[in-house]
Amino acid sequence: MQHSRAATDNLVKFATENGIDILALQEPYTYKNKIAGIPTKYKIFAAGEVRSRAAIVVTNNQIDTLLIKQLSNA
């Protein structure tokens, strides 16, 4: 996504219109070292200390999610 706000907006719109449940993001848009542009109703799991390099976004609240820290660098 090359840290683009426009790409993030387009992706959120596409996911909403097409019923996408899980998004895998590379180089998500960030603001003040936090992922921005993703609605707060979605669950976000991000990797990267200062600037997130990747993220998983779960848009369906019917899906139970759990971050296993031993298998992640998030």
N, C-alpha and C positions, 0 to 999 in steps of 0.2 A: 504494500500500500504506500510505500515510500513516505511515511509520516504525513500523508495528505489528508486535510480536513474534508475536501471535496470527495475523495475516494471513500472515506468513512461514511459520509452522508449517503452516498450512492449505495454502499453496501448495506447499510441499515434499511434503506428504502427497499432494496431488492429482497432482502431477507424477510421483511414484513409482508411484502406483496406475494411472495412465493412460499411462505410457510417454512422457511429454513429454520431448523431447530438448533444447529450447532455451527459456529463459524470458527475457522482456524485462521488467525491473522499473523502476517509477518510485517514487521515494521509499522505497527499501528500509530495513528495520530496521537501525540502526547502534548499535554500542556502542564507546565510546572512538574515535570517528571511523573505524571499520571496519565493513564489512557483517558482520552476525552472523545466526545462525540457519540459515545455508546449510551443509550438510555439506561438510567439507573435501575430499571426493572429487570434488566438482564444480568446474569451472573458472569463475572469476568475473572479469569484466572490468567495472570500475566507473569512473564519471565523477564528477568533483567533487573539489575540493581538500580542504576541511575535512570536510564532511558529504556523502557520496555522494548525488547527486540521481537517478542512474539506473545500471542495471547490466544486463549480459547474463550469464546463467548457463547454462553448457552441462552438462547432466546425463549425456550419453552420451559415454563416454570413447573411443568408436570414431570420433567426429567430430574431425578435426584442426582446431585453431584457431590463429589468429595475430592478434595485435593490431598493426595498422598505425598507428603513432603519428601519422603525417602526416595521417591521416583521422579522428583521434579527439582528444578533449580529455582523455582518461584518462591 
